Amino acid sequence: MTTVKEQILNAVNTLPDDVTWEDALYSLYLNAKLKKSEDDIKNGKVITIEESKERMKQKYEDTFQN
């Protein structure tokens, strides 16, 4: 198991030599979000598309009624 520091270093080492600060920070942000998503999937913290549609329908049903 790799540490967060090792994951950060691995992500930074994949960046091109002419990377900007903004691009580097965005890459780290994206890697963190993808890691969290992978953890959520492994831990069953997901819902189906049908469940998502039903939640949206219930949440906004008053908004879209004629």
Biopython code that builds the backbone (N, CA, C, O; Angstrom):
import numpy as np
from Bio.PDB.StructureBuilder import StructureBuilder

atoms = [
    (1, "MET", "N", (0.849, -1.189, 0.000)),
    (1, "MET", "CA", (0.000, 0.000, 0.000)),
    (1, "MET", "C", (0.886, 1.240, 0.000)),
    (1, "MET", "O", (1.823, 1.358, 0.789)),
    (2, "THR", "N", (0.570, 2.147, -0.891)),
    (2, "THR", "CA", (1.368, 3.359, -0.971)),
    (2, "THR", "C", (0.782, 4.453, -0.093)),
    (2, "THR", "O", (-0.424, 4.514, 0.143)),
    (3, "THR", "N", (1.666, 5.306, 0.377)),
    (3, "THR", "CA", (1.212, 6.432, 1.190)),
    (3, "THR", "C", (0.704, 7.541, 0.278)),
    (3, "THR", "O", (0.937, 7.523, -0.931)),
    (4, "VAL", "N", (0.023, 8.486, 0.859)),
    (4, "VAL", "CA", (-0.470, 9.635, 0.096)),
    (4, "VAL", "C", (0.715, 10.391, -0.507)),
    (4, "VAL", "O", (0.653, 10.834, -1.654)),
    (5, "LYS", "N", (1.770, 10.535, 0.249)),
    (5, "LYS", "CA", (2.955, 11.228, -0.254)),
    (5, "LYS", "C", (3.513, 10.513, -1.477)),
    (5, "LYS", "O", (3.880, 11.162, -2.457)),
    (6, "GLU", "N", (3.579, 9.202, -1.434)),
    (6, "GLU", "CA", (4.061, 8.432, -2.585)),
    (6, "GLU", "C", (3.135, 8.594, -3.786)),
    (6, "GLU", "O", (3.601, 8.690, -4.921)),
    (7, "GLN", "N", (1.833, 8.624, -3.542)),
    (7, "GLN", "CA", (0.867, 8.825, -4.622)),
    (7, "GLN", "C", (1.046, 10.200, -5.261)),
    (7, "GLN", "O", (0.973, 10.341, -6.482)),
    (8, "ILE", "N", (1.279, 11.203, -4.432)),
    (8, "ILE", "CA", (1.508, 12.556, -4.934)),
    (8, "ILE", "C", (2.773, 12.597, -5.780)),
    (8, "ILE", "O", (2.776, 13.155, -6.877)),
    (9, "LEU", "N", (3.844, 12.005, -5.269)),
    (9, "LEU", "CA", (5.098, 11.995, -6.016)),
    (9, "LEU", "C", (4.956, 11.255, -7.338)),
    (9, "LEU", "O", (5.500, 11.692, -8.353)),
    (10, "ASN", "N", (4.236, 10.148, -7.340)),
    (10, "ASN", "CA", (4.001, 9.409, -8.586)),
    (10, "ASN", "C", (3.237, 10.266, -9.586)),
    (10, "ASN", "O", (3.563, 10.277, -10.773)),
    (11, "ALA", "N", (2.225, 10.981, -9.115)),
    (11, "ALA", "CA", (1.439, 11.839, -9.999)),
    (11, "ALA", "C", (2.305, 12.970, -10.553)),
    (11, "ALA", "O", (2.226, 13.282, -11.741)),
    (12, "VAL", "N", (3.119, 13.577, -9.715)),
    (12, "VAL", "CA", (3.986, 14.675, -10.146)),
    (12, "VAL", "C", (5.022, 14.167, -11.156)),
    (12, "VAL", "O", (5.339, 14.861, -12.122)),
    (13, "ASN", "N", (5.539, 12.975, -10.935)),
    (13, "ASN", "CA", (6.556, 12.439, -11.838)),
    (13, "ASN", "C", (6.019, 12.122, -13.230)),
    (13, "ASN", "O", (6.805, 11.946, -14.160)),
    (14, "THR", "N", (4.705, 12.046, -13.393)),
    (14, "THR", "CA", (4.134, 11.789, -14.708)),
    (14, "THR", "C", (3.910, 13.071, -15.505)),
    (14, "THR", "O", (3.611, 13.017, -16.698)),
    (15, "LEU", "N", (4.054, 14.217, -14.853)),
    (15, "LEU", "CA", (3.818, 15.493, -15.518)),
    (15, "LEU", "C", (4.982, 15.850, -16.443)),
    (15, "LEU", "O", (6.122, 15.469, -16.180)),
    (16, "PRO", "N", (4.702, 16.575, -17.516)),
    (16, "PRO", "CA", (5.781, 16.995, -18.419)),
    (16, "PRO", "C", (6.684, 18.026, -17.734)),
    (16, "PRO", "O", (6.288, 18.671, -16.763)),
    (17, "ASP", "N", (7.892, 18.164, -18.257)),
    (17, "ASP", "CA", (8.858, 19.096, -17.663)),
    (17, "ASP", "C", (8.410, 20.548, -17.730)),
    (17, "ASP", "O", (8.811, 21.355, -16.891)),
    (18, "ASP", "N", (7.589, 20.891, -18.709)),
    (18, "ASP", "CA", (7.166, 22.282, -18.861)),
    (18, "ASP", "C", (5.789, 22.551, -18.236)),
    (18, "ASP", "O", (5.092, 23.474, -18.657)),
    (19, "VAL", "N", (5.404, 21.766, -17.254)),
    (19, "VAL", "CA", (4.093, 21.911, -16.619)),
    (19, "VAL", "C", (4.001, 23.252, -15.882)),
    (19, "VAL", "O", (4.992, 23.747, -15.346)),
    (20, "THR", "N", (2.817, 23.818, -15.865)),
    (20, "THR", "CA", (2.587, 25.054, -15.101)),
    (20, "THR", "C", (2.116, 24.682, -13.701)),
    (20, "THR", "O", (1.705, 23.548, -13.452)),
    (21, "TRP", "N", (2.181, 25.651, -12.791)),
    (21, "TRP", "CA", (1.677, 25.423, -11.441)),
    (21, "TRP", "C", (0.200, 25.053, -11.474)),
    (21, "TRP", "O", (-0.242, 24.141, -10.775)),
    (22, "GLU", "N", (-0.551, 25.770, -12.291)),
    (22, "GLU", "CA", (-1.988, 25.535, -12.371)),
    (22, "GLU", "C", (-2.290, 24.119, -12.866)),
    (22, "GLU", "O", (-3.160, 23.435, -12.329)),
    (23, "ASP", "N", (-1.558, 23.692, -13.899)),
    (23, "ASP", "CA", (-1.772, 22.344, -14.428)),
    (23, "ASP", "C", (-1.378, 21.274, -13.407)),
    (23, "ASP", "O", (-2.048, 20.248, -13.289)),
    (24, "ALA", "N", (-0.301, 21.514, -12.679)),
    (24, "ALA", "CA", (0.145, 20.563, -11.664)),
    (24, "ALA", "C", (-0.885, 20.451, -10.541)),
    (24, "ALA", "O", (-1.214, 19.352, -10.096)),
    (25, "LEU", "N", (-1.385, 21.591, -10.093)),
    (25, "LEU", "CA", (-2.385, 21.577, -9.025)),
    (25, "LEU", "C", (-3.672, 20.905, -9.489)),
    (25, "LEU", "O", (-4.286, 20.144, -8.740)),
    (26, "TYR", "N", (-4.078, 21.187, -10.725)),
    (26, "TYR", "CA", (-5.279, 20.555, -11.264)),
    (26, "TYR", "C", (-5.083, 19.041, -11.353)),
    (26, "TYR", "O", (-5.995, 18.280, -11.032)),
    (27, "SER", "N", (-3.925, 18.608, -11.778)),
    (27, "SER", "CA", (-3.634, 17.177, -11.882)),
    (27, "SER", "C", (-3.719, 16.500, -10.509)),
    (27, "SER", "O", (-4.295, 15.419, -10.381)),
    (28, "LEU", "N", (-3.152, 17.131, -9.499)),
    (28, "LEU", "CA", (-3.221, 16.573, -8.146)),
    (28, "LEU", "C", (-4.658, 16.534, -7.643)),
    (28, "LEU", "O", (-5.078, 15.558, -7.022)),
    (29, "TYR", "N", (-5.414, 17.603, -7.914)),
    (29, "TYR", "CA", (-6.824, 17.655, -7.524)),
    (29, "TYR", "C", (-7.603, 16.521, -8.192)),
    (29, "TYR", "O", (-8.375, 15.815, -7.543)),
    (30, "LEU", "N", (-7.389, 16.361, -9.495)),
    (30, "LEU", "CA", (-8.084, 15.319, -10.237)),
    (30, "LEU", "C", (-7.717, 13.930, -9.719)),
    (30, "LEU", "O", (-8.588, 13.073, -9.572)),
    (31, "ASN", "N", (-6.452, 13.709, -9.445)),
    (31, "ASN", "CA", (-6.023, 12.419, -8.896)),
    (31, "ASN", "C", (-6.687, 12.138, -7.551)),
    (31, "ASN", "O", (-7.092, 11.008, -7.280)),
    (32, "ALA", "N", (-6.796, 13.157, -6.716)),
    (32, "ALA", "CA", (-7.438, 12.983, -5.408)),
    (32, "ALA", "C", (-8.904, 12.621, -5.566)),
    (32, "ALA", "O", (-9.406, 11.739, -4.868)),
    (33, "LYS", "N", (-9.597, 13.294, -6.480)),
    (33, "LYS", "CA", (-11.024, 13.011, -6.698)),
    (33, "LYS", "C", (-11.220, 11.610, -7.266)),
    (33, "LYS", "O", (-12.153, 10.910, -6.872)),
    (34, "LEU", "N", (-10.356, 11.195, -8.181)),
    (34, "LEU", "CA", (-10.460, 9.845, -8.750)),
    (34, "LEU", "C", (-10.192, 8.785, -7.688)),
    (34, "LEU", "O", (-10.864, 7.755, -7.656)),
    (35, "LYS", "N", (-9.212, 9.031, -6.817)),
    (35, "LYS", "CA", (-8.912, 8.094, -5.726)),
    (35, "LYS", "C", (-10.114, 7.969, -4.797)),
    (35, "LYS", "O", (-10.465, 6.864, -4.384)),
    (36, "LYS", "N", (-10.752, 9.102, -4.462)),
    (36, "LYS", "CA", (-11.932, 9.059, -3.600)),
    (36, "LYS", "C", (-13.055, 8.284, -4.273)),
    (36, "LYS", "O", (-13.751, 7.505, -3.622)),
    (37, "SER", "N", (-13.233, 8.493, -5.564)),
    (37, "SER", "CA", (-14.270, 7.767, -6.302)),
    (37, "SER", "C", (-14.015, 6.267, -6.287)),
    (37, "SER", "O", (-14.941, 5.479, -6.094)),
    (38, "GLU", "N", (-12.761, 5.871, -6.489)),
    (38, "GLU", "CA", (-12.407, 4.453, -6.439)),
    (38, "GLU", "C", (-12.706, 3.866, -5.057)),
    (38, "GLU", "O", (-13.232, 2.759, -4.946)),
    (39, "ASP", "N", (-12.366, 4.617, -4.008)),
    (39, "ASP", "CA", (-12.640, 4.155, -2.642)),
    (39, "ASP", "C", (-14.145, 4.026, -2.399)),
    (39, "ASP", "O", (-14.594, 3.063, -1.778)),
    (40, "ASP", "N", (-14.920, 4.988, -2.885)),
    (40, "ASP", "CA", (-16.376, 4.926, -2.729)),
    (40, "ASP", "C", (-16.948, 3.691, -3.424)),
    (40, "ASP", "O", (-17.827, 3.019, -2.884)),
    (41, "ILE", "N", (-16.449, 3.399, -4.616)),
    (41, "ILE", "CA", (-16.924, 2.216, -5.344)),
    (41, "ILE", "C", (-16.579, 0.945, -4.570)),
    (41, "ILE", "O", (-17.421, 0.060, -4.415)),
    (42, "LYS", "N", (-15.347, 0.859, -4.090)),
    (42, "LYS", "CA", (-14.921, -0.328, -3.322)),
    (42, "LYS", "C", (-15.760, -0.511, -2.067)),
    (42, "LYS", "O", (-16.014, -1.641, -1.651)),
    (43, "ASN", "N", (-16.196, 0.598, -1.455)),
    (43, "ASN", "CA", (-16.948, 0.538, -0.204)),
    (43, "ASN", "C", (-18.460, 0.536, -0.418)),
    (43, "ASN", "O", (-19.225, 0.637, 0.541)),
    (44, "GLY", "N", (-18.885, 0.422, -1.660)),
    (44, "GLY", "CA", (-20.310, 0.328, -1.946)),
    (44, "GLY", "C", (-21.072, 1.624, -1.783)),
    (44, "GLY", "O", (-22.296, 1.607, -1.650)),
    (45, "LYS", "N", (-20.379, 2.742, -1.791)),
    (45, "LYS", "CA", (-21.046, 4.045, -1.634)),
    (45, "LYS", "C", (-21.446, 4.584, -3.003)),
    (45, "LYS", "O", (-21.009, 5.657, -3.420)),
    (46, "VAL", "N", (-22.281, 3.820, -3.684)),
    (46, "VAL", "CA", (-22.733, 4.202, -5.019)),
    (46, "VAL", "C", (-24.229, 3.951, -5.124)),
    (46, "VAL", "O", (-24.803, 3.188, -4.348)),
    (47, "ILE", "N", (-24.849, 4.609, -6.100)),
    (47, "ILE", "CA", (-26.255, 4.343, -6.389)),
    (47, "ILE", "C", (-26.381, 4.110, -7.898)),
    (47, "ILE", "O", (-25.517, 4.514, -8.677)),
    (48, "THR", "N", (-27.451, 3.466, -8.284)),
    (48, "THR", "CA", (-27.666, 3.218, -9.705)),
    (48, "THR", "C", (-28.171, 4.487, -10.384)),
    (48, "THR", "O", (-28.596, 5.435, -9.724)),
    (49, "ILE", "N", (-28.116, 4.487, -11.705)),
    (49, "ILE", "CA", (-28.642, 5.617, -12.469)),
    (49, "ILE", "C", (-30.129, 5.772, -12.205)),
    (49, "ILE", "O", (-30.632, 6.891, -12.102)),
    (50, "GLU", "N", (-30.838, 4.644, -12.095)),
    (50, "GLU", "CA", (-32.273, 4.699, -11.820)),
    (50, "GLU", "C", (-32.556, 5.360, -10.480)),
    (50, "GLU", "O", (-33.471, 6.175, -10.362)),
    (51, "GLU", "N", (-31.762, 5.002, -9.466)),
    (51, "GLU", "CA", (-31.930, 5.627, -8.147)),
    (51, "GLU", "C", (-31.648, 7.131, -8.228)),
    (51, "GLU", "O", (-32.354, 7.936, -7.621)),
    (52, "SER", "N", (-30.630, 7.491, -8.967)),
    (52, "SER", "CA", (-30.287, 8.902, -9.123)),
    (52, "SER", "C", (-31.419, 9.663, -9.817)),
    (52, "SER", "O", (-31.787, 10.758, -9.392)),
    (53, "LYS", "N", (-31.963, 9.087, -10.874)),
    (53, "LYS", "CA", (-33.073, 9.728, -11.578)),
    (53, "LYS", "C", (-34.274, 9.899, -10.659)),
    (53, "LYS", "O", (-34.930, 10.941, -10.688)),
    (54, "GLU", "N", (-34.565, 8.904, -9.856)),
    (54, "GLU", "CA", (-35.704, 8.983, -8.946)),
    (54, "GLU", "C", (-35.483, 10.074, -7.901)),
    (54, "GLU", "O", (-36.407, 10.821, -7.581)),
    (55, "ARG", "N", (-34.275, 10.170, -7.373)),
    (55, "ARG", "CA", (-33.973, 11.224, -6.402)),
    (55, "ARG", "C", (-34.139, 12.607, -7.015)),
    (55, "ARG", "O", (-34.704, 13.507, -6.394)),
    (56, "MET", "N", (-33.647, 12.770, -8.230)),
    (56, "MET", "CA", (-33.779, 14.061, -8.918)),
    (56, "MET", "C", (-35.250, 14.381, -9.176)),
    (56, "MET", "O", (-35.686, 15.520, -9.011)),
    (57, "LYS", "N", (-35.992, 13.382, -9.577)),
    (57, "LYS", "CA", (-37.409, 13.580, -9.849)),
    (57, "LYS", "C", (-38.125, 14.038, -8.580)),
    (57, "LYS", "O", (-38.908, 14.988, -8.620)),
    (58, "GLN", "N", (-37.863, 13.372, -7.455)),
    (58, "GLN", "CA", (-38.500, 13.737, -6.199)),
    (58, "GLN", "C", (-38.065, 15.131, -5.739)),
    (58, "GLN", "O", (-38.875, 15.907, -5.232)),
    (59, "LYS", "N", (-36.799, 15.431, -5.920)),
    (59, "LYS", "CA", (-36.281, 16.715, -5.458)),
    (59, "LYS", "C", (-36.854, 17.884, -6.253)),
    (59, "LYS", "O", (-37.124, 18.946, -5.692)),
    (60, "TYR", "N", (-37.039, 17.692, -7.551)),
    (60, "TYR", "CA", (-37.426, 18.805, -8.411)),
    (60, "TYR", "C", (-38.817, 18.679, -9.008)),
    (60, "TYR", "O", (-39.149, 19.410, -9.941)),
    (61, "GLU", "N", (-39.641, 17.770, -8.496)),
    (61, "GLU", "CA", (-40.943, 17.579, -9.093)),
    (61, "GLU", "C", (-41.813, 18.836, -9.029)),
    (61, "GLU", "O", (-42.571, 19.091, -9.965)),
    (62, "ASP", "N", (-41.732, 19.609, -7.983)),
    (62, "ASP", "CA", (-42.504, 20.845, -7.878)),
    (62, "ASP", "C", (-42.008, 21.923, -8.841)),
    (62, "ASP", "O", (-42.785, 22.750, -9.318)),
    (63, "THR", "N", (-40.721, 21.903, -9.116)),
    (63, "THR", "CA", (-40.114, 22.911, -9.983)),
    (63, "THR", "C", (-40.579, 22.763, -11.426)),
    (63, "THR", "O", (-40.767, 23.765, -12.116)),
    (64, "PHE", "N", (-40.765, 21.542, -11.888)),
    (64, "PHE", "CA", (-41.037, 21.322, -13.301)),
    (64, "PHE", "C", (-42.488, 21.000, -13.618)),
    (64, "PHE", "O", (-42.803, 20.646, -14.754)),
    (65, "GLN", "N", (-43.367, 21.112, -12.652)),
    (65, "GLN", "CA", (-44.779, 20.878, -12.941)),
    (65, "GLN", "C", (-45.370, 22.107, -13.625)),
    (65, "GLN", "O", (-45.018, 23.241, -13.303)),
    (66, "ASN", "N", (-46.271, 21.864, -14.570)),
    (66, "ASN", "CA", (-46.898, 22.962, -15.331)),
    (66, "ASN", "C", (-47.918, 23.689, -14.508)),
    (66, "ASN", "O", (-48.539, 24.637, -14.991)),
]
sb = StructureBuilder()
sb.init_structure("model")
sb.init_model(0)
sb.init_chain("A")
sb.init_seg("    ")
for serial, (resi, resn, name, xyz) in enumerate(atoms, 1):
    if name == "N":
        sb.init_residue(resn, " ", resi, " ")
    sb.init_atom(name, np.array(xyz, "f"), 0.0, 1.0, " ", f" {name:<3s}", serial, name[0])
structure = sb.get_structure()
